[in-house]
Amino acid sequence: MAATPGPLPAAPAVDAVVVGAGLSGLYQLHRLRELGLTAVVLEAGADIGGTWYWNRYPGARCDIESMSYSYSFSPELDQEWQWSERYASQPEILRYIHHVADRFDLRRDVMLRTRVSRAVYDGTSHLWRVRTDTGRTVTARFVILATGCMSVPKDPGIPGADSFTGTVHHTARWPREDVSFAGKRAAVIGTGCSGVQAIPVIAGEAAALTVYQRTPAYVLPARNRPLRASEVAEFKARYPEFRRAQRLSRGGTVFAPPTRSALEADEAERTAAYEAAWDSGLLNGLLRTYTDILTDEAANETVAEFVRSKIRSIVTDPATADLLSPRTFPFATKRPCLGTDYYATYNLPHVRLVDLRTTPIETITPRGIRTTQGEHVLDVIVFATGFDALTGSQLAIDIVGKGGVTLRERWAAGPRNHLGLMSAGFPNLFTVLGPLSPSVLTNIAVSLEQQVEWITRCIAHLLDNGLTEIDVSPEAEADWGSRVAELAARTLYPAADSWYTGANVPGKPRVFLAYAGGLDQYREECDTVARGGYTGFVLSP
């Protein structure tokens, strides 16, 4: 049963407003309640779930193993919930989120169908006024943005999109009702992770499928399967130990770190290591083989060529295999994708690939899509064109801080904050999984718990010490931006035009948007700041 907007007065006062009812927002609500605070969660969707409410496209599933991609705060929850597959599908993850919300009685403080449009800080009362599209305004001392790393779909930006007389869907805004492709001539524009997951499923149903690709992705096999009862029981027996290891890990997943350079191994040894990683079905399997895959171009190329060799061995048409082979960016500098039968799908006679770099789309027409080589007549177009990642969901809200300065103005040249958690001039406004934090470079189920817990302890510190505000010093903010940029510069990440840098959104400032030092190091940096009395922050009575 979905939660509904509660009977709140026109301008209720609560201790905290949480924006977003996904994994982060629900956990933040749970922790705020433990402090004895009143809180309300404002959610734009018609149900809770965040990413896993919106992203219900065909084939949607997590690319982190189910038993790792879950909350760790409740040992009882670990034991009672039963995952059915190695990589959970969207419906199963949404059922899990609903179970958590019901188990901890979270729904009563969630207002659905309520989009936050504006948040203004009153420096006199030290309160935020949060305006919604329903006409309600909520005042609160603290605001926590749990709006998601990838929740604002990117405009495809293709002329004529409104003229198409067939059906149009976006993977990030898929309808709740069933969508049939049976007997249809379908197109998918985009081959990022959502496209990679959707394309084989759509191809299995459609009469014809045309895939429009601008940049090929490195797609690794998921090796998804049902979980065996025996392995689930064994995993649950060691959950406490595993959860501790997750928290101390570099990326929120547990593995033995590599010890050698890829260039120290001979070709036969490297190939054997890569084959084992390929067969493992793990998103980061290939990155775990050697120490320098993300820091040395020559080492990276050994992995990239291995993946290209796999593509050539699967795709029967050499020309198609070549088009599907990434060559313009190092392996994993754009997020790799986990897929099921992705490359084999292009062997089907009713599936064709269009390379947009050589035959770009000119316009969408009433009948279909016209490229420089002619018009393709279609019944259905699916946009899998990605998101305005990491900053988009925050900048979609008109946030006004001290002195009437907006967050959009402050971030005109790119995001500025301290620890990825707070920006100068916006007191008592926190972000979970925001820019300049580890977020998308980690298992976010682990990252979000770390950040929510840090925010909760920070708020408790303010309350315990009779403090009214926490803000950020401009110097700390500048230092953190330099720190994040310096860590990224040690890697190959900046070599790619990716959503990690905002390159997928025209006009977006080019800044590497995530902390690349590892979750373990980030956790220590955050804890050190807190132990030092919140170094770099400005605390006021």
N, C-alpha and C positions, 0 to 999 in steps of 0.2 A: 504494500500500500504506500503510495507516494505521499510525502508531506505536503501540506498546503499552507499558504501564508497565514500566520497566526493573527489573532484579534488585537493587534498592537494599536495604541493611540497614534494620533497624527505625527507627533514628534516625541517618541519614547526616548528616554535616556538609559543607556546601558553602559557597562564598563568597557565593552569591546565590540566592535563590528569586525566580522570575518567575511571577506569577499571571496566566494567560491566554495561549493560543497563537494569538492572532489576529495581525494585521499588526504591532501594537506589540510584543507579547511575543516574537515570532520575531526581530524586528529587535534588540530589547534583548539577546536571547540571543547573537546574532551579534556585537554590540559587546562584550559581557562576555567572550566568548571571545578577542577581539582583545587584551584586557587580560591574558590569561593566567589568568583566573579560572575556577573551577569553578561551574557553574550548573545548575539544574534548572527546567524550566517545568512548572507544575502546571495542568492543563486539565480542566475539568469535562466537556467534550464527549467523544464517542467518536471524534473526529478533530480535526485542527488546522483553523484557519480563523476562529475567533471569530465575529463577526457573520455572516460569509459561510458558516459552517457551519450556524448556527442559522436564519438567515432565508432559507428556501428556498421560500417561498410562491409561488403562481402570479404571474408577472410581475415577480418580484424582480430588480432591477438597480440599478446605481449611478446617481446623478444628477450625478456629475462625469465628464467625458469620460475614457474609458479610458486614453488615452495620457498624461493628467495624473494620474489616480488610480492611481499605481503607485510603487514604490520608485525613488529616484533615486541610491542610494548606489553602484550598480554600473553603469558605462557598458556593460559587456559584457551585463548582463541587459537593459538598454534595447534593445540591438541584436538580441538573440536571440529575445526573446518577441514573438509576433505576436498582436495583438488583432484580433478579427474584426468588432466593431461599435463604433460611436461611443460608445454607452453599454453597457458589458459587463453581461451577465446574471449572476445568482448562480452558475450552474455554471461559467461561464468565469472569474470572479474566483477561485472556489475552486480551479480547475485552476492558475491562476497562483500562488496561495499554495503549493500542493503543489509546483509546479515550483521555487519559491524554496527551500522547505524541503529538497528533494532536492539542488538545486544546491549549497547551502551546508552540507549534511549536518547539518541542524538536528534531525531527528526523534529522534536517539539520546538527546537530553537532554530529551525531552518525555514526561511521564507523563500519559496520557489517562485518562478516566473517574475523575478525581481532583479532587474539589471541596474547596477550602480552607474550613474551617469556623471556624477560630480561629487567631489569631496573637498571641503574647504576648512582650513584650520583657523580657529579663532584664538589669536594670541592673548586675548584678555581673559577669556574663560578657560583657556587651555583645553578646548574640546574640538573635536572634528564634527562637522555637519555633513552627513552623507546623504546625498539626494539620489532617489531611484526613479526609474521610468514609470513607476506606478503612482507617482505623486507623493509618496511618503518620504519624509526626511527623518533620519535617525541620528541622534547626537551620541557621541561616545568619546571616552578619553583616549582609547587606543583603537587603531585600525590595523588589521593584518590582511595584506593582499595575498590570497592563496588562489590566484587567478590562473595558474598553470603556465608551463613553459611554452606550450604550443596550443593555444586556444583561440587565436584570432586567425581565421583562414585568410590566406593571401588572395587578393583579387587576381584572377587569371590574366587580366589585362589584354584580352584578345578582342579585336574589333568585331562587332556584329553578334556578340553573344546573346543579346536580347532578341535577335531576329529569328533564332532557331525555332521551328515549329514542333520539333520532337520533344523528348523528355531530357531534362538536364539535372544532374546530381553532382554534389561535391562530397568527396569522401569525409570531410570534416563536419558536414551537416546532413548526414544521411537520414532519410525519413524513418520513422519508427515502424511504419507498416512494411510488409514484405515488398520487395522490388523484384519483378521477374524480367529476365533477359531472354526468355525462351522465344526463338524465332526472330529475334531482333538483330539489326545491324548496329553494333555498339562501337564506341570509341572511348579510349582512356587516354587522357592527356596528362602525362607526368609519370615518371618511373622512380620516384623516391620510395620510401618504405611503405606508405599506404598503397601506392600503385603496385608495387611488387607483391603485396599480399592480395590485392583485389584481382589483378589481371588473370591468374590461373583459374580463379573461381568463376569469374565472368566468362572466360573462354570456355569453360565446361558447360555453359548453358546457352550462350549466344549463338545465333546462326553464323555470324561473322564478327570478328573483333579486329579493329585497327588500333595499334598502340603508337602514340605520338611521343617520341623521346627526344629530349634536348641533350641531356647528359646521361650516359649510362652509369649505373650504380654497380658497386661490388656487392653481389648477392651471395650469401653463404647458405648452405642447406640447414634447415631447422632440425631435421630428424625428429619431428614431433611425433608423439605416440601417447597412448593411454598409460597412466602410471600404474604400476603393479602394486597390489596391496602390501606385499612384503617390503618393497623399497620405501613406501610411504611410512610404514611402521618403523623401519630402521631410521629414516630421516627424523621422524618425530621423537625418537628416543634420544637423539643427539641435538635436538633443536636448541636447548639452552647454550650448549657449547658453540653451535653454529652461529647463533645470534650474536654472541660476544665477538666471535671472529669477524662477522660482517661489519660490526661497528668499528673495528680496528683496521679494516681493510682499505686498500687504496681506492677501490671503486664500488664498494658495496656488494662485491661478490668475492667468494673465498677460493683461492687457488695458490699453489706454490709458485712464487715469482721466478721468472727466468734468471739465469746467471751468466749467460754468454751472449756475445754479439752474433748476429746472423752471419757476419762476414768471417767469423772464426771457424764456422762449420763448413765442411765440404758440401758439394752439391747434393750428394746422395743422402747425407745426414739431414740437410735442410729439407729436402723433398720428403723424407720419411716423417719429419716433425710436422711439416705442413699437411701431409696426408692425414695424420692422426688428428690434427686440429680441424681439418675440413670434415672428417667423419664424426667429430665430437658433437656437432650441432650447436655449438656455443657461439654467441655473437662475438665475443672477444677471444675465441680460441686461437686464432692466428696471431693476435697481438701478444698472447701469452708465451709464444714459442721462444722469442729472443728479446734481449733488453733494448735493442735500438731500432725496432720497427718504426716507431714514431719520431725518431730523432735523427736518423741517418738516411739520406736519399738512396744510397746504394743498397742498404739493407732493406729498405722499404720496397725497392724495385724487385727484389727476389720474391717477395710475397705477392706483389701486384702481378708479376708474370705467372706465378703459380695459379692465381685465380683465372687469369686469361686463358691459361692452358686448359683449365677445367671447363670454361665456357666453350672452347673449341671442341672439346671431347663430347659435349652434350648437344650442342646445336649443330644440326646436320648441314645447314647451308653456310658455307664459309663466309659469304658476304654478310649474312645476318649475324653470324658469330662475331665478326669484326666490328660491326656497329654496336653490339652489346658489350664490347670489351672496353673498359675505362682506360684512357691513356693520358688524360689531361690533368690529373691530380693524383697525389700519392694515396696509397691505400689507407683507409680509415680517417683521412683528413676531412672527408664528409662521412656522416654516420653510415656505417655498413648496414646492410639489410639482411634479415633472416627471411628466407622464403621456402616455399614448398612447391617443387616442380616449376619454378619460375622459368628457368632457361629452357626446359623441355617443352613448355607451352608454345614456344616459337617454332617447334617442329610440326605443329598441327596445321593442316591444310587451310583452315578457315581463319588463321591468325596471321596478320602481317604487321611489319614494323616500319614506321616512317621516321626517318632521321631529320629532325627539325633544324639541324645545323646546315644541312645541304638542301633541304626542301622545306623552308619555313612556312608556317601558316600565314596566309594573307588575311583571311577573314573567316568568320563563321557566317554561313548563309542560312536562309530559311530551310534548306534541304540537308545541310550538313557542314562539312569543313572544306574550305578551298585552300590548298597549298600552291606553291609555285608550279607544281606539276599537274594541277587540276582539282576538280571537286570530288569529294568522297561523300556519297549519299548515305545518311545515317538515320537511325530511329532514336538512339540514346547517346548522349555525350556525358562522360564522367570526368569531372575535373579532379585530378589528384595532384594539385599544384602547390600543396604545402601551406606553410604558416608564416606569419610575421612573428618569428620566434623570440621568446625571452623578454623582449621589451614591449611587444605589441599589446599584450593584455593590460599592462599598466598604463600605457599611453593612450589606450582607448577610453580611459576615464579622465575627465577634466579634474586633475588634482592640483589644488591651490594651497601653497604653504605660506610661510611667513612673508610678510611684505607684499602679498598678492602675487608672488612669483609662482608660475606653474611648473609642474614637473616636465612638461613638454619643452618649456624654455630652458630649464636646467639641463635637459638631456639632448639639446639640439645637436650637439656634436658627438653624442653617444652617451650611454648610461654612466652616471657618477654616483658612487655610494661607498660605504665602508662595510667590508666583509660580505658584500652582496645583500646586506640586510636592511640598511637605512641610508637615506640620502640627506645631505645637509640642507637645513631649512624646512624640513618636513618632520617635525617632532612627533614622537609616539606613533609613527607610521612604519610598520615593518613589512617585509616581503619574504615569502617562503618560495624557494626555488627560483629566485629572480636572477637577473643578469649579474655577472661577475661573482657568482658562486659556482660550486662544482656541478650542480643540477644535471644537465643532459649528458655529461661525461661520466655519470655514475648510475648505479641502480637507484632511481629516485625514491623508491620506498625507504631506503636507508637514509638518503640525504634529507628527505623531508622530515623524518623523525628527529634527526640531529638539529635541524634549524628550528623546528617547532619547540623542541625542548630548550634550546638556547633562548629563544624569544620568551618563553614562559618563565625561565629563571630570571631573565632580565626584568620582566614586569614585576615578578615577586620581589626583586631587589629594590625597585622603585617604591613599591608599597611598604616594604619593611622599613625603609629608611625615610619615609615621609617625603619622597621626591615627587615632583609634579611632571617634569618633562625629561625626556632623553632626546638629544639631537646629536648631530655629527659635526666635528670640526672640519672645515674645508681642507685643512692640511692632511688630516687622516684620510679623507676621501681621495685627495690627489695621490697620496702614497699608495692607497689600495689599488687605484687604477693603474699606477705604474707597476705595482707588484703583479697584477693579473697579466698585464701586457708582457712583462719580462718572462713570466712562466710560459706563456704561449710561444714567445720567441725562441725558447729552447727546443721547441718541437717543430714538426712539419705542418701543423694545423694552419698557420697563416698562408701556406702555399696554395690553398684551395679557395676558390670563390664558393662559399657555402652559406647556409643559414646560420652556421656558427659565427660568421662574421657579418651577417646582415646582407650579404651580397645578393640574395634572392629577391629582395624588395627594392625596387627602384627608388633612389633618393635616400635610402637608409644609410646612416653613417657606418663606415667600415671600421668596426672594432671587434676584436675577438671577445665573445660575449660570455665565456665561461672560465672559471678558475681551473687551470690545467695541472695544478700541483698534487692532486689526489685528495680523496675525501679524508684520509687519515691525517695528512698534513694540514688540511683546512680545519678539521676538528680541533687540532692542537692550537692553531692560530686563534680560533674563536675562544677556546678555553683560556688561553693565555691573556687575551684581552679582558675577559670577565674576571679572572683572578687578579688582574692588576687594577681592579676598580673601574673597568670599562674604559680602558685606554683608547683615546681617539674619539670618544663620545663626550658630549657635554651634558652633565646632569644638573638639573636645576630644582630648587625647593618650590 
